[in-house]
Amino acid sequence: MRFRVKHGMAKNKNMKLKVCGMKYEENILELAQLQPDYMGFIFYEKSPRFVEEQIPQLNSAIKKTGVFVDAELSFIQQKVEANNLQAVQLHGNESAEYCQELRNLFKNKRDEIPDQVRDDEYNQSRHAELVGHPERSRGTASHQTKSNPIEIIKAFSIKDQFNFQELEKYLPVVDYFLFDTKGQNPGGNGFTFDWRVLKEYPFQKPFFLSGGIGLNEVEKIKEFQQLNLPLYAIDVNSKFETEPGRKNIEDLIFFTKKINS
C-alpha cells in the first residue's frame, strides 16, 4: 500500500498510542511502565479478551478505556465507576442518539473532579488546539471540556469503501472516531483495511487508526501521517500478543521507538 504524500506537510509528532485488549494484571502493570496514552479493556463477553477482574490502578496519565459492544447504558456506567475509566469506546451499532444519552449520563461527573485538575486539563486541551490546528473548527474533538469528563470514541469498521456521510450525525456527540477492519469479530481480527479509503475523510474530527497494526506497518503509518488527516492515535492489539489479552512488551517498546524515529 502506497500513499501519495502532500509535500510540505509536517509529521504529527503528537500522535497518541492506545494499546487495547489488556486482560492480565501483571501484564497490565508491565505495560503501564511504557506509559501508553490509552489502555483498552474489553467488556464484551464474546471476546477472548473479556475483562472479568477489577482493573488495577494506573498512572492517571494513562487513560483507561472501556470497550463495549451494544451494551446497556447502565452496564457502561457500572464499569466506568467501578474501574475509574476515562474513556468509553463503542464498538457496535450504537446510534448517535445512544451516544448522546451516554454523554448526558456522565456530563455531571465533572463536578467530582477537583477544580485545579479540571482547569489544568482544560488549559492543556485549549493550548493543543490553538498551537496544533487553529484553523480547524468543524468536527473537532470536544473532549476534556469542563462539561464532559468521559471521552467517547465511536468505532466504525471498514473494508475497501465507506460512506463518510454516515458520520455526520455523530460529530456533536462523540470525541473521536476509530476506524477498524471489518471482519468476523467487532475488533481484534488481526488484519488491516485499505487505509487509502481514509483519504476521502471529510471532517476535522480526530480519529484513531486501528485494525491489524503491527511492526510491519511502521513505514505505512509514517506515510499515512503525511496526508494531513486528523490522525489522533494508533490503536494496537492482536499483532502484539503472545496469547489473547497478553501483550509482548518488548515488541511494543520496539514499535514505539520505530514510530518516533
N, C-alpha and C positions, 0 to 999 in steps of 0.2 A: 504494500500500500504506500503510495507516494502522494505528497501534497504539494501544491503549487504555493510557494512561500511568497508572502507580500513583503517586498523589500522595505527596510526601514522600520519594521515593527519590532519593538523590544520584547525580549522574552519575559514572561511573567515570573518574576523572582519571588513572588509571594504565594505561589501555588501551595495549597494545603495537601496533607496526606491523611486519608482515612483508611484504617485497617479494620475490615469488617469480619464478622463471623467468629468472634472470640468466644471461648467456652470454658477453658480450664484455668483455675485461679493462678497456678504457678506460672503459666504461660502468659496470662494477662499481666501479671506483675513484672515479668521479664520484659514484655513489650513496652510497658509503661516507662521503662528506663530509656527507651528510644524516643519517648515523648512525641508520638504522632499527634496531629491536631485533633483527630477524631478517632474514637474506638467504637466499633459497632457490635451490638449484641442482639441476636435474633430471637424474638419472642413469637415464633411461629412453630407450632408443634410438629408439622410435617417436615421441618428441616432437620438434617442430621446435626446442625449446629445450634439447635434449640437450647436456650439457657433456662435451666430449672433452678439453679442455686442463686443466692444473693451475689450481686456483683461486688467485688472488693472496692474499697475506697481508693480513688486515684487522685493524682495531682489535678487541681482544678483547671489547669491549662489544657488538659486532655478532655475533650467534650465527649462524654458518654452518650452514645446514640442508640436508642432502641429501634429495632427494625420490626415492623408489623405488617401483616397482610390481611386486609379486610377485617380488622379487629373491631370489637365493640369499644366505644369511646371509654366506657368505664374500665375496661381491661387496660387500655393505654394509660389512663390516669393512675391506676393502681401501680403499674410498673414504673411509671415516671416518679411517683412519690416514694416507692419502696427502694428504688435504686438511684435516686437523685440524678435522673437523666437530664442532660442539657439540650438534647435534640431528639426529634422523632422522625424516622424515615418511614414513609408509607409506600409499600412495595406491591400493592394490589390494585384493585379497580376503584379506589376511593375517588369520589366525586369532589368537585370544587366546593359544593355545599358541605360535604363532610369535613373538608379541610377548614372551612370557616368555623364550623362547630368546634373543631379541635382547638383552633386558635382562641375562640371565645372561652373555652374551658380553662385555659391556662393564663389568660391575659391578666388576671388579678394576682397571680402568684408573684409578680414582680415586686409587690409590696413587702414580700417576705425577705427580700434581699437588702442588706444594709445600704444606706444611701451612698456611701463612699464607693462601694464596689459597683453599684449601679451607675454612678456618674463616670467612674473610670472606664467601664465598658462602653458606655455611650460615647465618651470623648474619643476613645480609640477607634470606634467604628466610624465616627464622623471624620476623623483625621484620614483614615484609609480611603474614604470616599472622595475627599477633597484632593488628596495628593495623588491617588491612583487614577481615577477616571472622572474628573469633574464634569465632563460633557455628558455623562450618562444620566438619564433621568427615568425613562420609561422602562418598567420591568426590572428595576434594581432590587437588591435584597432589602428586606425590611427587618432583618434580624438585629438583635441586641439594641432595640429601642427601649425606651422607658416603659412601654406598654406590653412588650412581648418577650418574656424570658426564655421560652422554649422555641428553638429553631425547628421549622417544619420543612422537611425535604420530601418532595414528591418524585417518585421514580417512574420512569416510562421505559418500556422495552422496545428495542429497535433491531431490525434485521438488515434490510437493504434499502428501506424507504420509510418515511414518516411524515405525517401531516402535522406540521408545527402549529397550525392554527388551532388545533385541539387544546393547546396550552394556554391560549389567550385568557380563558376564564379562571385559570389558576394563578395568574400573575399577582392579583391583590391578596391572595390568601396563603401563599407559601413563600418561604425564604429562598429556597434553592430548588432546582430541578436536578434529577440524577438520571443519566442515560445509561441503560444497561442492555445486555444482549438478550434478545428474545429467544427463549429456549423452553425446555420441558418444565423447568422449575422457575419460581418467581425471581431467583437470583442464584449466584454460585454455579452457573452452568459450565464455566471454565473455558469459554472461547469468546473472542472479540467479535463485535459487529463492524460494519464498514463505517469508519469514522468520517469518511468523506460526506456522508449524509448530513453531518452537522454543519457543513459549510453553508447550508441554507437556513441555519438557525437565525430567526429574525429579531430576537429580543435581546435586551441587555441584562436580563435576569441571570445571575451567575449559576453555573451548574457543576455537578460532579460528573466525571467521566469514569465509567465502570465497565465491568464485563471482561473477564479473562485476561486481565492485565498482569504481566509477569516481567521477568528480567529481559525477555526478548523484545519487549515493547518500549524500551527506554528511548531509542532513537526516534521511533514513531511519535512518542509523546513530545519530544523536543521539537520535532517538525510541526506537530499539531499546535503547540504553544504559539507559534509564529503566525497563526491565521487570524489574529486579532479578534478572537472569540472570547466571551467572558468565562473562560475556564477557571473555576474556583479551586477545585480539588481533584486529585486522583484517588479512586477507591479501589483497593486491592483486597483479595480474599483467597480463593481456592488455589491460585498459582503459587502461593507461598506456604502451602500446607504440607505437613507430614502425614496428617490424617484430618478428617473434617473437624474444624474447630481449634486445631493446634497449629500454630504458625512457626515457620523456620526463621528465627530471629536473625541469624547471620545473613540469610538471603535478603531480609528486609533492610538490614544495615547497608549491605552492598547496593541494593536498589536505590536507597535514599542518596548514597554518595554519588551514584552514577547520574541520577536525575539532577542533582545540584552541581555537577561538574561542568 
